[in-house]
Amino acid sequence: MEASKGIQTTFLEPVGQTIPFGKYKGQPVEILLTDPDYVTWIRATMGEKLKAQYPLVLNYIVAHYGEPERTPDHNALQKRFLKRDFQLRFALAVCPSMANWVTLSALDLDNIIEDHFSRQETNKVKLEQDSFTRRIHHKDLTLDSIFEGIRDEIQAEKTAWRQNARMWFYTGRLNGDILEQPVTVSHLKFEERGSDVVYGVTHSWSFALPDRQSPECSGDSIAGCRECMEMTVQIKPILGDDYPAVLRAMKAVKTKHLLVREYTGIGASWDEVQQVFGLDSIQAVLLDNVERIQIPEEFERVRVPAFNSGKVIT
């Protein structure tokens, strides 16, 4: 009988109901009508907890504010993130410098080896010069003999690198001397940690010797690249002058990227809205701008330097 009563009165005014948490703890639930921004915030941060522990509060919110926004337009935009092409376009729209991630075709590995060991030789020579006076009692030592030993050691190390070093790729697929999709998109999730979409974009390689203990793994490295960015996306088909509430909700769950199909606000220009979000390191972009982004050819396939053999590590 009680259960039936509860179902029948789900959306009735909860007489005497108080808020059991947060800044309005102990106050009548009606106070939520005065603070829609707070309602947006608790929906974003406490959605599952409201369902499980505070259903009366959730029912009151739904009765007065409606269901959370999940329109066909929203779902259509969210679905576009299933495609790698759109994932990359969006990432490039919010982080244009990502276009410069892939530089493999411009590498000169011979020069990298020469520069690395030239610096090593210079540093070792300077160290020996500085410490030589402390070892002057070794009458059989001279700076020239010490420097000759350093040069021989450096030459042996360079030879070992030229014979054994290789490129190690942690993203992409190696096909002969072509690395396909060197920029990898991974860990795509919807409705994760308060964000509509979460995924990672990565580009990673190293120029290294094989590990002495595990030759199938890389060891000492003298060059490499490790670019990685996590995209946490809020989707708004239409954004208007209510953007401060959206900003508060995104800050609450630490979502860093906003995709808007259409901006309709009149109190601020879109450029100004972008600046407001940018003050909290949140990148806001329009769908039109995302669709105009050109994905660099190097993100799809790039020729790798010819130096010994390449190795893909997954």
C-alpha positions as CSV (number, residue, x, y, z in Angstrom):
1,M,0.0,0.0,0.0
2,E,2.8,2.4,0.9
3,A,4.7,1.5,-2.3
4,S,1.6,2.3,-4.3
5,K,1.2,5.6,-2.6
6,G,4.8,6.5,-3.3
7,I,4.4,5.8,-7.0
8,Q,1.2,7.9,-7.2
9,T,2.7,10.8,-5.4
10,T,6.1,10.8,-7.1
11,F,5.7,14.2,-8.7
12,L,3.6,15.9,-6.0
13,E,5.1,18.6,-3.9
14,P,7.1,16.9,-1.1
15,V,5.5,18.5,1.9
16,G,8.1,19.1,4.6
17,Q,10.9,17.6,2.5
18,T,14.4,19.1,3.2
19,I,17.6,18.8,1.3
20,P,19.9,16.3,3.0
21,F,23.2,17.4,1.4
22,G,25.2,20.3,0.1
23,K,25.0,24.0,0.7
24,Y,21.3,23.9,1.3
25,K,21.4,21.0,3.7
26,G,18.4,21.1,6.1
27,Q,16.6,23.7,4.1
28,P,13.2,23.2,2.3
29,V,13.5,21.5,-1.1
30,E,11.6,24.5,-2.6
31,I,14.8,26.6,-2.3
32,L,16.1,24.8,-5.4
33,L,13.6,26.9,-7.5
34,T,15.8,29.9,-6.6
35,D,19.1,28.4,-7.8
36,P,18.9,26.7,-11.2
37,D,22.7,26.9,-11.5
38,Y,23.1,24.7,-8.4
39,V,20.5,22.3,-9.8
40,T,22.6,22.0,-13.0
41,W,25.7,21.4,-10.9
42,I,24.2,18.6,-8.7
43,R,22.8,16.9,-11.8
44,A,26.2,16.9,-13.4
45,T,28.1,15.7,-10.3
46,M,25.5,13.6,-8.4
47,G,23.3,12.0,-11.0
48,E,23.6,8.4,-9.9
49,K,23.7,9.3,-6.2
50,L,20.4,11.3,-6.5
51,K,18.7,8.2,-8.1
52,A,20.1,5.8,-5.5
53,Q,20.0,7.9,-2.2
54,Y,17.8,10.9,-2.7
55,P,14.9,10.0,-5.1
56,L,12.5,12.5,-3.6
57,V,14.9,15.4,-4.3
58,L,15.5,14.0,-7.9
59,N,11.7,13.7,-8.4
60,Y,11.2,17.3,-7.3
61,I,14.0,18.5,-9.7
62,V,12.5,16.6,-12.6
63,A,9.0,17.9,-11.8
64,H,10.2,21.5,-12.0
65,Y,13.1,21.4,-14.4
66,G,12.3,18.5,-16.6
67,E,14.5,15.6,-17.6
68,P,18.2,16.2,-18.3
69,E,18.8,17.4,-21.8
70,R,19.2,14.3,-24.1
71,T,17.6,15.5,-27.4
72,P,17.9,13.7,-30.8
73,D,20.2,16.6,-31.8
74,H,22.5,16.0,-28.8
75,N,22.6,12.2,-29.5
76,A,23.4,12.8,-33.2
77,L,26.3,15.0,-32.3
78,Q,27.5,12.5,-29.7
79,K,27.3,9.7,-32.2
80,R,29.7,11.5,-34.6
81,F,32.5,10.8,-32.1
82,L,32.4,7.2,-33.1
83,K,34.3,8.1,-36.2
84,R,38.1,8.6,-36.0
85,D,37.9,11.3,-38.6
86,F,35.6,13.4,-36.4
87,Q,37.6,12.6,-33.3
88,L,40.7,14.0,-34.9
89,R,39.0,17.0,-36.4
90,F,37.6,18.0,-33.0
91,A,41.0,17.5,-31.3
92,L,42.7,19.7,-33.9
93,A,40.0,22.3,-33.5
94,V,40.5,22.7,-29.7
95,C,44.3,22.2,-29.9
96,P,45.7,23.5,-33.3
97,S,49.3,22.8,-32.3
98,M,48.5,19.1,-32.5
99,A,48.9,19.5,-36.3
100,N,52.7,19.6,-35.7
101,W,52.9,16.4,-33.7
102,V,54.2,14.1,-36.5
103,T,57.7,15.0,-37.6
104,L,59.1,11.5,-38.5
105,S,59.7,12.2,-42.2
106,A,62.0,15.2,-41.3
107,L,64.2,13.2,-38.9
108,D,67.9,12.8,-39.7
109,L,69.0,10.0,-37.3
110,D,72.6,10.2,-38.3
111,N,72.7,13.8,-37.2
112,I,70.9,12.9,-34.0
113,I,73.6,10.4,-33.2
114,E,76.4,12.8,-34.1
115,D,74.9,15.7,-32.0
116,H,74.2,13.4,-29.0
117,F,77.7,12.0,-28.8
118,S,79.3,15.3,-29.6
119,R,77.6,16.8,-26.6
120,Q,78.7,13.8,-24.5
121,E,82.3,14.2,-25.5
122,T,82.2,17.9,-24.8
123,N,80.7,17.3,-21.3
124,K,83.2,14.6,-20.5
125,V,86.2,16.6,-21.6
126,K,85.0,19.6,-19.5
127,L,84.5,17.3,-16.5
128,E,88.0,15.9,-16.9
129,Q,89.5,19.3,-17.3
130,D,87.9,20.5,-14.1
131,S,89.0,17.5,-12.1
132,F,92.4,16.9,-13.6
133,T,94.2,19.0,-11.0
134,R,92.8,16.8,-8.2
135,R,94.5,13.8,-9.9
136,I,97.9,15.4,-10.8
137,H,99.7,12.9,-8.5
138,H,99.1,10.3,-11.2
139,K,102.3,11.1,-13.1
140,D,101.5,8.8,-16.0
141,L,98.3,10.7,-16.8
142,T,98.1,13.7,-19.1
143,L,95.1,15.6,-20.4
144,D,95.9,14.4,-23.9
145,S,95.8,10.8,-22.9
146,I,92.6,11.3,-21.0
147,F,91.0,13.1,-24.0
148,E,92.1,10.3,-26.3
149,G,90.5,7.7,-24.0
150,I,87.3,9.8,-24.0
151,R,87.3,10.0,-27.8
152,D,87.9,6.2,-28.1
153,E,85.0,5.5,-25.7
154,I,82.6,7.9,-27.6
155,Q,83.6,6.3,-30.9
156,A,82.8,2.8,-29.6
157,E,79.4,4.0,-28.3
158,K,78.6,5.6,-31.7
159,T,79.5,2.5,-33.5
160,A,77.2,0.4,-31.3
161,W,74.4,2.9,-31.9
162,R,74.8,2.8,-35.6
163,Q,74.8,-1.0,-35.6
164,N,72.0,-1.7,-33.1
165,A,69.7,1.3,-32.6
166,R,66.3,1.3,-34.1
167,M,63.0,3.2,-34.2
168,W,60.4,2.0,-31.8
169,F,56.8,2.9,-32.5
170,Y,54.2,2.9,-29.7
171,T,51.3,4.1,-31.9
172,G,50.4,3.3,-35.5
173,R,51.0,0.3,-37.8
174,L,54.3,-0.2,-39.5
175,N,54.0,-1.4,-43.1
176,G,57.5,-1.5,-44.7
177,D,58.9,2.0,-44.3
178,I,55.4,3.5,-43.9
179,L,53.8,4.1,-40.5
180,E,50.0,4.0,-40.9
181,Q,47.9,6.1,-38.5
182,P,50.8,7.3,-36.4
183,V,48.3,9.3,-34.4
184,T,46.1,6.9,-32.4
185,V,42.6,7.5,-30.9
186,S,41.8,5.3,-28.0
187,H,39.7,4.7,-24.9
188,L,36.5,6.2,-26.3
189,K,33.7,6.4,-23.7
190,F,30.3,8.1,-23.6
191,E,28.8,9.5,-20.4
192,E,32.0,9.2,-18.5
193,R,33.0,11.2,-15.4
194,G,30.3,13.8,-16.1
195,S,31.4,14.3,-19.7
196,D,29.4,13.4,-22.8
197,V,32.5,12.1,-24.6
198,V,35.9,11.1,-23.3
199,Y,38.8,9.8,-25.5
200,G,42.6,10.0,-25.8
201,V,44.8,11.1,-28.8
202,T,48.4,9.9,-28.8
203,H,51.5,9.9,-30.9
204,S,54.6,8.1,-29.5
205,W,58.0,6.8,-30.7
206,S,61.6,6.5,-29.6
207,F,65.0,6.0,-31.2
208,A,66.7,3.6,-28.8
209,L,68.9,0.6,-28.3
210,P,67.3,-2.7,-27.4
211,D,67.1,-3.4,-23.7
212,R,70.0,-5.6,-22.6
213,Q,67.8,-7.8,-20.4
214,S,64.8,-7.8,-22.8
215,P,65.9,-7.2,-26.4
216,E,62.3,-7.0,-27.6
217,C,61.9,-3.9,-25.5
218,S,63.5,-0.5,-26.0
219,G,66.4,0.5,-23.7
220,D,68.4,3.7,-23.7
221,S,66.9,6.4,-25.9
222,I,68.5,9.5,-27.4
223,A,65.4,10.8,-29.2
224,G,61.7,10.4,-29.1
225,C,58.2,11.8,-29.0
226,R,55.4,11.3,-26.5
227,E,52.4,13.4,-27.3
228,C,49.2,12.6,-25.5
229,M,46.0,14.6,-24.9
230,E,42.8,13.6,-23.2
231,M,39.6,15.0,-24.7
232,T,36.7,15.5,-22.2
233,V,33.8,16.9,-24.2
234,Q,30.5,18.5,-23.3
235,I,28.0,18.7,-26.2
236,K,25.4,21.5,-26.5
237,P,23.4,21.5,-29.8
238,I,22.3,25.1,-28.9
239,L,24.0,27.4,-26.4
240,G,22.4,30.7,-25.4
241,D,22.7,33.3,-22.7
242,D,22.6,30.4,-20.1
243,Y,26.2,29.7,-20.9
244,P,27.4,30.6,-17.3
245,A,25.4,27.6,-16.0
246,V,27.1,25.4,-18.5
247,L,30.4,26.7,-17.5
248,R,29.7,26.0,-13.8
249,A,28.6,22.4,-14.6
250,M,31.7,21.8,-16.7
251,K,34.0,23.2,-14.0
252,A,32.4,21.0,-11.4
253,V,33.2,17.8,-13.3
254,K,36.5,19.1,-14.8
255,T,35.3,18.8,-18.5
256,K,37.7,20.7,-20.7
257,H,36.2,20.9,-24.1
258,L,32.8,22.2,-25.4
259,L,31.2,21.4,-28.7
260,V,28.4,23.8,-29.8
261,R,26.3,23.4,-32.9
262,E,24.7,26.8,-32.7
263,Y,25.2,29.8,-30.4
264,T,22.1,32.0,-30.0
265,G,23.1,34.3,-27.1
266,I,22.7,38.0,-27.4
267,G,24.4,39.2,-24.2
268,A,27.9,38.3,-25.5
269,S,29.5,37.5,-28.8
270,W,30.7,33.9,-29.5
271,D,34.3,35.2,-29.3
272,E,33.6,36.6,-25.9
273,V,32.0,33.3,-24.8
274,Q,35.1,31.5,-25.9
275,Q,37.2,33.9,-23.8
276,V,35.1,33.4,-20.8
277,F,35.4,29.6,-21.0
278,G,39.1,30.0,-21.8
279,L,39.7,31.7,-18.4
280,D,39.1,28.3,-16.9
281,S,41.2,26.5,-19.6
282,I,38.0,25.2,-21.3
283,Q,38.2,25.2,-25.1
284,A,34.8,25.9,-26.8
285,V,34.4,25.4,-30.5
286,L,31.5,25.5,-33.0
287,L,30.6,22.5,-35.1
288,D,31.1,24.5,-38.3
289,N,34.8,25.1,-37.3
290,V,35.3,21.5,-36.5
291,E,34.0,20.4,-39.9
292,R,36.4,22.8,-41.7
293,I,39.5,21.3,-40.1
294,Q,41.8,19.5,-42.5
295,I,43.5,16.5,-41.0
296,P,47.3,16.5,-41.8
297,E,48.4,13.8,-44.2
298,E,51.0,12.7,-41.7
299,F,48.2,11.7,-39.3
300,E,47.2,8.9,-41.8
301,R,50.6,7.7,-43.1
302,V,54.1,8.9,-42.9
303,R,57.4,7.6,-44.3
304,V,59.8,6.7,-41.4
305,P,63.6,7.2,-41.5
306,A,65.6,4.4,-43.0
307,F,67.8,3.3,-40.1
308,N,68.2,-0.4,-39.3
309,S,64.8,-1.9,-38.6
310,G,61.6,-0.5,-37.1
311,K,59.7,-2.1,-34.3
312,V,56.1,-1.6,-33.3
313,I,55.3,-2.1,-29.6
314,T,51.6,-2.3,-28.7
